[in-house]
Amino acid sequence: MNGSRERSDFRNALAALLDNMEDETSDRGTNSYDRAAEPGVLEHVTRRLFLDGLLTELGWSLGVRGDMPEEARVRADTTLYIDYMGVHPDVRTPLLIVEAKAWDVPLINSRGPGRVVRRDVDLVILTIEHFKAGSAREDCPAALAWYDFVEQIAGYVRELRDRHGHDVPRVVLTSGQWMVIFVCPTKTFLSPAAVDDEQIIVLRKEDYLAESTTILDLLARRVLAGDSQSFVRPSQLRGYIEPDTLSAAFHAVHVKYEATGSSRFAPKPRILVYPVVVLQRTDNTLLMAIEDTEFPLDERQDSILDHLSEVSDAAEQLLRRCGEMLGLELQAAPLTQFPGFPVRPRRVEAATPDRVLVNDLPERNEWVMVTGSSRHYLRPAPAQECRFHAWSACNQVAQGCGANSIAFRVATSPRSFFTDNQPHHCAHQHVIDVRDDRCHIAAIDSRTCCQACHYSPICWSQSEMAALPCGT
């Protein structure tokens, strides 16, 4: 679906849900019978009249055969029941928890004299920090019910992580009249680090339409399940794949791009690289095996050879561990055999896209990049020598990209991790222009030399590569 059309459709559907809920709640107590003793809108009514419709509009399929089961059971010391739990349609890993409250349950408010917090999100953070510190429930800065809400959600997140090995990407706490979205729930509830307001979004009913794009981008099924595959540890593989259902294995890297440094200075790029093994089942489901081993690429690397060597060793070890879990001796298949990540379905016909080798993850500035038999998307050095790594040489032939050379690493547009005259840097305007619509790594670095990237044989035919000015 076209992005703007999708956003418009969702906003209109959300407006209709709100109008319907307004009609239902305003009608209560207005008929001729005495309704004085009738309670407010109960949780199950809120779910039936509003939340079921909201989740359906977000693309989730409710019911036992869908990908958003209700009253999902999580087995712990005692069985926990989650109101809604969105799961991956293929491997059934949890992607979204929705904890519902009755329509009239109030949004968080301060408790006790002198406790006034201006922003809702700040009070949510204070309550979570109070809970994580092990402080007494009766001393909670918010209404005691909210201590219980936090304890309940933290329990869900912890059980899924500790007992089942899953980090759920999103959690929502909502009464329908308000909504709290936890963007990184494992970090928010389980990490000893302080909680910040980028991890939590608090919306009131009157904010929903203005923030409908935010709701869609964070909670839509196509974001959390449709375009992303499940990460698993090697030790979990036998729960998802058997040796006779493995079709192929490919090296890949999970990349997270960060802009670091003080706000008083220009941000510096920092690229975190995690080795991944992508396993293709015979039914074409893709699983991504990963371990918590990161290899940063930042301003300290004048030469990237040590970085590439470390990633390569870790990638081979990961492939070997995956093979051991499956009882197989795995060999990474070449990139040409990778079928591509699933393409988001559209309502309108579109030209057949190229294979998707770099998959956008729901989290901003994060990707999975399949590299086939190579262990990194970067080569140790360009495939051929070239003078156009230097802006001055490009400028001599009237092809200097930009007004000046890039002397410092740039985290803003255009992103450039490598700087002028480094062998992985390209300063040639013509090359930058003609590769604009074919570069797989442009979102990470728009100035990396094509000859120094393992995707170059995919991006360019031999004749097209020969026509480039590289090496002239």
C-alpha positions in Angstrom: 0.0 0.0 0.0 1.1 3.5 -0.7 2.4 5.0 2.6 0.3 8.2 2.5 -2.8 6.2 1.6 -2.2 3.7 4.4 -1.7 6.6 6.9 -4.9 8.3 5.7 -7.0 5.1 5.8 -5.8 4.4 9.4 -6.5 7.9 10.6 -10.1 7.7 9.1 -10.7 4.3 10.7 -9.4 5.5 14.0 -11.7 8.6 13.9 -14.7 6.3 13.2 -13.8 4.0 16.1 -13.6 7.1 18.4 -16.9 8.4 17.1 -18.5 5.0 17.7 -17.1 4.8 21.2 -18.3 8.3 21.9 -21.8 7.3 20.8 -21.8 4.2 22.9 -20.6 5.9 26.1 -22.9 9.0 25.7 -25.9 6.7 25.3 -25.3 5.0 28.6 -27.9 6.2 31.1 -30.0 8.1 28.6 -32.8 5.6 28.0 -36.0 5.6 30.0 -34.8 2.9 32.5 -33.0 3.8 35.7 -29.3 3.3 35.0 -28.0 5.1 38.1 -26.5 1.9 39.5 -24.8 0.9 36.2 -21.0 0.9 36.4 -18.8 2.6 33.9 -17.7 1.0 30.6 -16.1 -2.3 31.7 -12.9 -3.7 30.3 -14.5 -6.4 28.1 -16.8 -3.7 26.6 -13.8 -1.5 25.9 -12.1 -4.4 24.2 -15.1 -5.3 22.1 -16.1 -1.8 21.0 -12.7 -0.1 20.6 -9.5 -2.2 21.1 -10.6 -5.1 18.8 -11.2 -2.6 16.1 -8.0 -0.7 16.7 -5.9 -3.8 16.5 -7.7 -4.9 13.4 -7.0 -1.6 11.7 -3.4 -2.0 12.6 -3.4 -5.2 10.6 -3.6 -7.8 13.3 -5.9 -10.8 13.0 -7.8 -11.6 16.2 -8.9 -15.0 17.3 -7.3 -18.4 17.9 -6.2 -18.8 14.3 -4.9 -15.2 14.0 -1.7 -13.6 15.0 -3.2 -11.6 17.9 -4.6 -14.2 20.3 -6.6 -12.9 23.3 -5.9 -14.1 26.9 -2.6 -15.6 25.8 -1.1 -17.8 28.4 2.5 -17.4 29.6 3.6 -20.2 31.8 5.6 -19.0 34.8 5.5 -20.2 38.4 1.8 -19.3 38.0 0.1 -19.0 34.6 -0.1 -15.4 33.4 -2.9 -14.4 31.0 -2.1 -11.5 28.6 -5.1 -9.6 27.2 -3.7 -9.5 23.7 -0.4 -10.8 22.4 0.6 -10.2 18.8 2.9 -13.0 17.5 5.0 -13.6 14.4 2.8 -15.4 12.0 5.4 -18.1 11.1 7.4 -18.8 14.3 4.9 -17.4 16.8 7.4 -15.3 18.7 5.8 -12.4 20.7 5.9 -9.0 19.0 3.3 -6.9 20.8 1.6 -7.1 24.2 -1.5 -5.1 24.8 -2.8 -4.8 28.4 -6.3 -3.5 28.5 -8.0 -1.6 31.2 -11.6 -0.4 31.5 -12.6 2.7 29.6 -13.0 4.9 32.7 -9.8 3.9 34.4 -7.9 7.2 34.8 -4.6 8.1 33.3 -1.7 8.2 35.7 -1.8 10.9 38.4 0.4 12.0 41.3 -0.2 10.7 44.8 0.4 12.5 48.0 0.8 16.1 49.0 3.4 18.1 47.2 3.8 15.5 44.4 3.0 17.4 41.3 4.6 16.2 38.0 3.9 18.3 35.0 4.1 15.6 32.2 2.3 12.3 32.2 5.4 10.6 30.8 7.6 11.9 33.6 5.2 10.4 36.2 5.2 7.0 34.4 9.0 7.1 34.4 9.1 7.9 38.2 6.7 5.0 38.9 8.8 2.6 36.8 12.1 3.7 38.5 10.3 3.4 41.9 9.3 -0.2 41.1 12.8 -1.1 39.7 14.5 0.2 42.8 12.4 -2.2 44.9 10.8 0.6 46.8 7.6 0.0 48.8 4.3 0.0 46.9 2.7 2.4 49.5 5.4 5.0 48.7 4.7 5.0 45.0 4.6 8.6 43.5 1.6 7.7 41.4 -1.8 6.2 42.3 -1.2 2.7 43.7 -3.1 1.1 40.8 -0.3 2.3 38.5 2.3 0.6 40.7 0.3 -2.6 40.1 0.1 -1.9 36.3 3.9 -1.5 36.1 4.5 -4.6 38.2 2.1 -6.6 35.9 3.8 -5.5 32.7 7.3 -6.0 34.1 6.3 -9.5 35.0 5.2 -10.2 31.4 8.4 -8.8 29.9 10.6 -10.7 32.4 8.9 -14.0 32.0 9.1 -13.8 28.2 12.8 -12.9 28.4 14.0 -15.2 31.2 11.8 -18.3 30.7 11.3 -18.2 26.9 14.2 -16.2 25.6 12.1 -13.5 23.8 12.5 -9.8 23.9 9.0 -8.4 23.0 9.5 -5.3 20.8 6.4 -3.3 22.0 4.0 -3.2 25.0 0.9 -1.1 25.2 -1.1 -0.2 28.3 -4.4 1.4 27.5 -7.9 2.1 28.7 -9.0 3.3 25.2 -9.2 6.8 26.5 -5.4 6.9 26.9 -2.5 4.8 25.7 1.0 4.3 27.0 3.4 2.7 24.4 6.6 1.2 25.7 8.9 1.3 22.7 11.8 -0.7 24.2 10.1 -2.7 27.0 13.0 -5.0 27.9 15.3 -2.0 28.3 12.6 0.0 30.2 11.6 -2.7 32.7 14.7 -4.9 33.0 17.8 -2.8 32.4 19.5 -1.2 35.4 20.0 1.9 33.3 17.7 4.9 33.9 14.5 5.1 31.9 14.3 8.1 29.5 11.3 9.6 27.8 12.3 8.3 24.3 11.3 4.8 25.5 7.7 5.8 26.4 4.9 7.6 24.5 1.9 8.7 26.4 -1.2 9.7 24.5 -4.6 10.9 25.5 -7.7 10.2 23.4 -7.7 13.7 22.0 -4.1 13.1 20.8 -4.9 10.0 18.8 -5.7 11.5 15.4 -2.8 14.0 15.5 -0.5 11.1 16.5 -2.1 8.4 14.3 1.0 8.0 12.2 3.1 7.4 15.3 0.6 4.8 16.5 0.7 3.1 13.0 4.5 3.2 12.7 5.0 1.7 16.1 2.2 -0.9 16.4 1.2 -2.0 12.9 1.6 -5.7 12.1 3.4 -4.9 8.9 6.1 -3.1 10.9 6.5 -5.7 13.7 5.9 -8.8 11.7 5.4 -8.3 8.0 8.8 -6.9 7.1 10.9 -8.4 9.9 11.9 -11.9 10.7 12.5 -13.4 14.1 15.8 -13.1 16.0 16.7 -16.3 17.9 19.8 -17.5 19.8 21.6 -20.5 18.3 20.5 -22.5 21.4 16.8 -21.8 20.4 17.1 -23.0 16.8 15.7 -26.5 17.3 12.4 -24.9 18.5 12.0 -23.4 15.0 13.8 -25.6 12.5 14.8 -29.2 12.0 17.8 -30.3 10.0 15.7 -31.7 7.2 13.8 -28.4 6.9 16.9 -26.3 6.4 17.2 -25.0 2.9 20.3 -22.7 3.1 22.3 -20.6 5.5 23.8 -17.1 4.8 26.1 -14.8 6.6 24.6 -11.4 7.5 25.2 -8.5 9.9 22.8 -6.6 12.1 23.8 -2.9 11.9 22.8 -0.1 14.3 23.8 3.4 13.3 24.3 5.9 16.1 25.2 9.6 16.1 27.3 10.2 19.3 28.9 13.1 21.1 27.9 16.3 22.8 25.1 18.4 21.5 27.5 21.3 21.4 29.4 19.7 18.6 28.7 18.0 15.3 27.6 14.4 16.0 30.0 11.7 15.1 28.9 8.4 13.5 29.2 5.1 15.3 28.2 1.9 13.6 27.6 -1.2 15.7 27.9 -4.5 13.8 26.6 -7.8 15.1 27.2 -11.0 13.2 24.1 -12.9 12.1 23.3 -16.2 10.4 20.2 -16.2 8.3 18.6 -19.6 8.0 16.1 -20.3 5.2 13.6 -23.1 5.9 12.2 -25.2 3.1 8.9 -23.2 3.4 11.0 -20.0 2.8 10.6 -18.7 6.4 13.7 -16.8 7.4 15.2 -17.1 10.9 18.0 -14.9 12.1 20.5 -16.4 14.6 22.3 -13.7 16.6 24.3 -13.4 19.9 25.0 -10.3 22.0 28.4 -9.6 20.6 28.9 -6.2 19.1 31.8 -4.8 17.1 31.8 -1.0 17.0 33.1 0.9 14.0 33.8 4.5 15.2 36.3 7.4 15.0 39.1 5.2 16.5 39.3 3.1 13.4 41.8 4.7 11.0 42.1 1.2 9.5 39.2 -1.1 9.6 41.2 -4.3 9.1 41.0 -5.2 12.8 37.3 -4.6 12.9 36.7 -6.8 9.8 38.9 -9.6 11.2 37.0 -9.6 14.5 33.6 -9.7 12.8 34.8 -12.4 10.5 36.0 -14.6 13.3 32.8 -14.1 15.3 30.7 -14.8 12.2 32.4 -18.2 11.6 32.0 -19.1 15.3 28.3 -18.2 15.1 27.8 -20.3 11.9 29.6 -23.2 13.6 27.4 -23.0 16.7 24.3 -22.9 14.6 25.5 -26.1 12.8 26.2 -27.8 16.1 22.7 -27.1 17.3 21.3 -28.6 14.2 23.7 -31.5 13.9 25.0 -30.2 10.6 28.2 -28.8 9.2 26.9 -25.5 7.8 28.5 -23.7 4.8 27.3 -20.2 4.0 25.7 -19.9 0.6 26.6 -17.1 -1.8 24.6 -13.9 -1.9 23.2 -14.8 -5.4 21.2 -17.6 -3.8 19.5 -15.5 -1.2 15.8 -15.1 -2.2 15.4 -11.7 -0.6 13.5 -10.5 2.4 9.7 -10.5 2.0 8.3 -7.4 0.3 5.5 -5.6 1.9 2.2 -6.3 0.0 0.6 -3.4 -1.8 -3.0 -2.7 -2.8 -1.9 -1.5 -6.2 0.1 -3.3 -8.7 3.8 -2.4 -8.8 6.8 -3.4 -10.9 8.5 -6.5 -9.6 11.1 -5.2 -7.1 14.7 -6.2 -6.9 15.6 -8.7 -4.2 15.6 -7.0 -0.8 19.0 -7.7 0.7 19.0 -5.1 3.4 16.0 -5.3 5.7 14.8 -2.3 7.6 14.0 -3.2 11.2 11.2 -1.5 13.2 13.7 0.3 15.3 15.1 3.5 13.7 18.5 3.2 12.1 18.7 -0.5 12.4 19.1 -3.1 9.6 19.8 -6.7 8.8 22.1 -7.0 5.8 22.6 -10.4 4.2 26.1 -10.8 2.9 26.0 -14.4 1.7 29.4 -16.1 2.0 31.0 -12.8 2.9 31.1 -12.0 6.6 30.7 -8.2 6.3 29.3 -5.8 3.8 32.7 -4.0 3.6 35.8 -5.4 1.9 39.2 -4.9 3.5 40.2 -2.7 0.5 38.6 -1.6 -2.8 38.8 -4.2 -5.6 41.0 -1.9 -7.6 43.2 1.1 -7.0 41.6 4.5 -7.7 42.6 8.1 -7.3 39.0 9.3 -6.8 39.0 8.6 -3.1 40.4 12.1 -2.9 38.2 15.1 -3.6 41.1 17.1 -5.1 41.6 14.4 -7.8 37.9 14.5 -8.6 37.8 18.3 -8.7 40.6 18.2 -11.3 38.2 16.5 -13.7 35.3 18.7 -12.6 33.7 15.8 -10.6 34.3 16.8 -7.0 31.3 15.8 -4.9 30.2 18.9 -2.9 31.9 22.2 -2.5 34.7 20.8 -0.4 36.3 17.5 0.7 34.8 15.6 3.7 37.6 16.1 6.3 35.6 14.8 9.3 33.2 11.9 9.7 29.6 13.1 9.1 26.5 11.6 10.9 24.1 14.0 9.2 23.0 14.0 5.6 24.9 13.0 3.5 26.2 10.4 6.0 29.9 9.7 5.5 31.8 7.4 7.9 34.9 7.4 5.7 36.7 10.7 5.0 38.6 12.2 2.1 41.4 10.1 0.7 40.6 7.0 2.8 40.4 4.0 0.5 36.8 3.3 1.4 35.7 6.8 0.5 34.3 8.0 -2.8 34.4 11.7 -3.7 33.4 11.4 -7.4 30.1 13.2 -8.2 29.2 11.2 -11.3 29.5 7.9 -9.4 27.5 9.2 -6.5 24.8 10.3 -8.9 24.4 7.2 -11.0 24.4 4.8 -8.0 21.8 6.8 -6.1 18.9 4.5 -6.9 20.8 1.2 -6.7 23.0 1.5 -3.6 22.0 -1.0 -0.8 23.9 0.8 2.0 23.1 4.4 1.2 21.1 4.8 4.4 24.2 3.8 6.4 26.8 5.6 4.4 26.2 7.5 1.1 29.9 7.9 0.3 31.3 4.4 0.6 33.4 3.4 -2.4 31.4 0.8 -4.5 34.6 -1.1 -5.1 35.0 -1.5 -1.3 31.5 -3.0 -0.8 30.5 -6.6 -1.2 27.2 -5.6 -2.8 28.9 -4.1 -5.9 28.4 -7.2 -8.1 24.7 -7.0 -7.2 24.4 -3.3 -7.8 26.4 -3.2 -11.1 26.7 -5.5 -14.1 30.2 -6.2 -15.3 29.7 -3.8 -18.2 28.3 -1.1 -16.0 31.2 -1.5 -13.6 33.7 -1.2 -16.4 32.1 2.0 -17.5 32.7 3.7 -14.2 35.6 6.0 -13.8 37.1 4.0 -11.0 40.8 3.4 -11.6 41.2 5.7 -14.6 
